[in-house]
């Protein structure tokens, strides 16, 4: 699967089954994902992916831990939503983060 950020005529011409569609984004006035745990308490950044599947949106995002002291933060958090506005961060139990419940992947 390849995601298109721009029109790619060389791919469209060769497959004849690809259609590039770009829609105007709708900007929500308030943040839809905020730092609220030990794993992402210093901040969240959607330098990641949102996919729609199985009737819900799934987001992978960069998580900045509460005790972050600067430098790289190599943590990826996971959240899911039914409407793209209200996001749930389920406890996944995949990454040991000082024994704390977290949604890190």
NORGI-V998927 format. One record per pair of residues at least 4 apart in sequence whose C-alpha atoms are under 6 Angstrom apart, sorted by the first residue. I is the first residue (numbers start at 1). J is the second residue. Records with the same first field share a line. If there is no record, write none. Layout:
I=J + J
This chain:
9=13
12=16 + 18
32=85
35=40 + 41 + 43 + 44
36=41
37=41
38=65 + 66
39=65
40=63 + 64 + 65 + 66
41=65 + 66
42=64 + 65 + 66
43=64
44=62 + 63 + 64
45=61 + 62
46=61
47=61
48=60 + 61
49=59 + 60
50=58 + 59
51=57 + 58
52=56 + 57
56=81 + 82
57=80 + 81 + 82
58=79 + 80
59=78 + 79 + 80
60=77 + 78
61=76 + 77
62=75 + 76
63=75 + 76 + 77
64=73
76=104 + 105
77=103 + 104 + 105
78=103
79=88 + 89
80=87 + 88
81=86 + 87
89=103
90=103
91=101 + 102 + 103
92=103
95=104
